[in-house]
């Protein structure tokens, strides 16, 4: 059994020109799942939850979700895989990277890093991403809890 709900507080405010604007002050999403293994994603709310601009980031996110590894949420985008996504979506390389950057900034995905053993420097793994385990998860609950800590630590640095 699973349950979920979304709550949003919306307010109308006047901007500096006196035009009514709608703003979202609070977004809450809660979901409970029973059982050890589960797979969930709330596709209809992704754009709203992460305040994504346009449809390209959402379409790319869907492609990344399809590729996500079980129990890690990791996606490795080789040059061939990126070209395949560009062709499938009919978008340019520039549009792809703008959308990836928007997804990273929105914390829907995170870049992955490794530590150089010689220098101790934290280096980006180019083309490797983690999908936020709050949005998509394939696998068991224990692994998800571990990854949530790692994902949150990535954004606190």
C-alpha positions as CSV (number, residue, x, y, z in Angstrom):
1,X,0.0,0.0,0.0
2,X,1.2,3.5,-0.7
3,X,-0.2,6.9,-0.2
4,X,0.8,10.4,-1.2
5,X,-0.4,14.0,-1.3
6,X,0.7,17.3,-2.5
7,X,0.0,20.6,-0.8
8,X,0.7,24.0,-2.3
9,X,0.1,27.5,-0.8
10,X,-0.6,30.0,-3.6
11,X,-0.8,33.7,-3.1
12,X,-1.7,36.6,-5.5
13,X,0.6,39.6,-5.2
14,X,0.9,42.8,-7.2
15,X,4.3,43.4,-8.9
16,X,5.9,46.8,-9.2
17,X,3.7,47.6,-12.2
18,X,0.5,46.7,-10.3
19,X,-0.1,43.5,-12.3
20,X,-1.5,40.5,-10.3
21,X,1.1,37.7,-10.1
22,X,0.6,34.2,-8.6
23,X,3.4,32.9,-6.4
24,X,3.9,29.6,-4.7
25,X,5.0,30.0,-1.2
26,X,5.2,26.4,-0.1
27,X,5.4,23.0,-1.8
28,X,5.0,19.9,0.3
29,X,5.1,16.4,-1.0
30,X,4.8,13.3,1.1
31,X,4.7,9.6,0.1
32,X,4.9,6.4,2.1
33,X,5.6,3.0,0.5
34,X,5.4,-0.4,2.1
35,X,7.6,-3.3,1.3
36,X,11.4,-3.5,0.7
37,X,11.5,-3.0,-3.1
38,X,9.7,-0.3,-4.8
39,X,9.8,2.0,-7.9
40,X,8.1,5.4,-7.9
41,X,8.2,8.6,-9.8
42,X,5.5,11.3,-9.9
43,X,5.9,12.4,-13.5
44,X,3.0,14.8,-13.6
45,X,4.5,16.9,-10.8
46,X,8.2,17.0,-11.7
47,X,8.1,20.3,-13.6
48,X,6.1,21.9,-10.8
49,X,8.1,20.4,-7.9
50,X,11.5,21.5,-9.4
51,X,10.3,24.7,-11.0
52,X,11.7,23.7,-14.3
53,X,11.4,26.1,-17.3
54,X,10.2,24.6,-20.6
55,X,9.7,21.0,-21.6
56,X,13.2,20.1,-22.6
57,X,14.5,19.6,-19.0
58,X,11.5,17.4,-18.2
59,X,12.0,15.3,-21.3
60,X,15.7,14.9,-20.6
61,X,14.9,13.9,-17.0
62,X,12.5,11.2,-18.3
63,X,15.4,9.9,-20.5
64,X,17.7,9.9,-17.4
65,X,15.1,8.1,-15.3
66,X,14.9,5.3,-17.9
67,X,18.7,4.9,-17.7
68,X,19.0,5.1,-13.8
69,X,20.7,2.1,-12.2
70,X,18.8,0.1,-9.5
71,X,19.8,1.0,-5.9
72,X,22.0,3.9,-6.9
73,X,20.0,6.2,-9.2
74,X,23.3,6.7,-11.1
75,X,23.2,7.6,-14.8
76,X,26.3,7.4,-17.0
77,X,25.9,9.4,-20.2
78,X,28.5,8.3,-22.7
79,X,28.9,10.3,-25.9
80,X,26.8,7.7,-27.8
81,X,24.0,7.9,-25.2
82,X,23.9,11.7,-25.3
83,X,23.7,11.6,-29.1
84,X,20.9,9.1,-28.8
85,X,19.0,11.4,-26.5
86,X,19.6,14.4,-28.8
87,X,18.2,12.5,-31.7
88,X,15.2,11.0,-29.8
89,X,14.2,14.5,-28.5
90,X,15.2,16.4,-31.6
91,X,17.2,19.0,-29.7
92,X,20.6,20.6,-30.0
93,X,23.7,19.9,-27.9
94,X,23.4,23.4,-26.4
95,X,19.7,22.8,-25.4
96,X,20.8,19.5,-23.9
97,X,23.5,21.1,-21.7
98,X,21.3,24.1,-20.7
99,X,18.6,21.6,-19.6
100,X,21.2,19.4,-17.7
101,X,22.4,22.6,-15.9
102,X,18.9,23.5,-15.0
103,X,18.2,20.1,-13.6
104,X,21.4,20.3,-11.5
105,X,20.5,23.8,-10.2
106,X,17.0,22.6,-9.4
107,X,18.5,19.6,-7.4
108,X,16.6,17.1,-9.5
109,X,19.9,15.6,-10.4
110,X,23.4,15.9,-9.1
111,X,26.8,15.6,-10.7
112,X,29.0,12.8,-9.4
113,X,32.6,13.2,-8.1
114,X,35.6,11.2,-7.1
115,X,38.7,12.1,-5.0
116,X,42.1,12.0,-6.7
117,X,44.2,9.8,-4.5
118,X,47.4,11.7,-5.3
119,X,46.2,15.3,-4.8
120,X,43.1,14.7,-2.6
121,X,41.2,17.0,-5.0
122,X,37.5,16.4,-5.6
123,X,37.0,16.0,-9.4
124,X,33.8,15.8,-11.4
125,X,33.0,12.5,-13.2
126,X,32.0,14.0,-16.6
127,X,28.7,12.6,-17.9
128,X,27.8,10.9,-14.6
129,X,24.7,12.0,-12.6
130,X,22.6,10.9,-9.6
131,X,18.9,11.3,-9.8
132,X,17.5,12.8,-6.6
133,X,16.2,9.8,-4.6
134,X,13.3,12.0,-3.3
135,X,12.0,12.0,-6.9
136,X,12.8,8.7,-8.4
137,X,13.9,5.5,-6.8
138,X,14.4,1.9,-8.2
139,X,15.4,-0.5,-5.5
140,X,15.1,-1.2,-1.7
141,X,14.3,1.3,1.0
142,X,17.6,0.8,2.9
143,X,19.8,1.7,0.0
144,X,17.6,4.7,-0.7
145,X,18.0,6.0,2.8
146,X,21.8,5.7,2.5
147,X,21.8,7.5,-0.9
148,X,19.6,10.3,0.4
149,X,22.4,11.2,2.9
150,X,25.0,11.2,0.1
151,X,22.8,13.2,-2.2
152,X,22.1,15.8,0.5
153,X,25.8,16.1,1.4
154,X,26.6,16.8,-2.3
155,X,24.5,20.0,-2.1
156,X,25.9,21.1,1.2
157,X,29.5,21.4,-0.1
